Amino acid sequence: MISQFRHHFLMKPLALLLSGLLLMTTGYAGETGKDDTNDNDRPASTPPQEQTSAGRIFVPGDGVLISTMPDTTSFLNGIFPIDDRGFVELPIYGKAKISHMSEAEFINFIRENFRDYLRFPNLQVKPMIRLSVLGGVPRPGFYYFDANRSLWEVIYEVGGTMDENGLKDMRWERDGGSIDNELIPYLQTGISLREIGFRSGDQIWVRTPTKPGFWEKSRTVLTAITAVASLVAVYITIYDRTVNR
């Protein structure tokens, strides 16, 4: 009778403890399989679309790069954002609407209005799109990129990835929804951002090395279970010796 009572007394708290650990492990491991955004809440993946509409070169919300090489000291050298109405604010001149212009028309516009400030006849303009590269890269942030550049050049610009599996775990998002989670083929082929379908405002998320994966988290949980099991075994041993005296 005493033996049965002692067995019941020991097994009940032990069963409760192990049940709690099992529930904690299941929940913890389940969280490792989740992405930051619930797949059910994501809009369906949309196929890449052309960046411009109606054949426009300079799209509202994008940017434009002006280069006056070899005069690198010119105040016109740089990237200028295009607002939502298609205007760009240029030094001295002020706001000018360029969303209806072609590249040649914009170059002629600059030459006519800044002829006194251009030291060389060379002039180049390029439309730029806004991309954000976030997560496990040395230089995360918001960038303007020439849409004719490749995804490889984008990753090169931000310093590569900080995790050895970072390239495999990249994802492309737009408006809170996932566009593509397999970006390796784009890196390998070297096709342009425009051909891939990138648009201003898109995000590239890269795996962060400080966030452990499933197996790292599983090892942590198993270590905790082993430690607790050892404590339970010591407790049972000490209790048996105390009762049997």
Secondary structure, DSSP 8 states (H G I E B T S, - for coil): -HHHHHHHHHHHHHHHHHHHHHHHHHHHHHHHT--SS-GGGS--------S-STT-SS-TTSEEEEE-TT-TT-TT-EEEEB-TTSEEEETTTEEEE-TT--HHHHHHHHHHHSTTT-SSS--EEEEEEEEEEEESSSS-EEEEEETTSBHHHHHHHTT--SSTTTTTT-EEEETTEEEES--HHHHHH--BHHHHT--TTEEEEE--TTS--HHHHHHHHHHHHHHHHHHHHHHHHHHHHHHT-
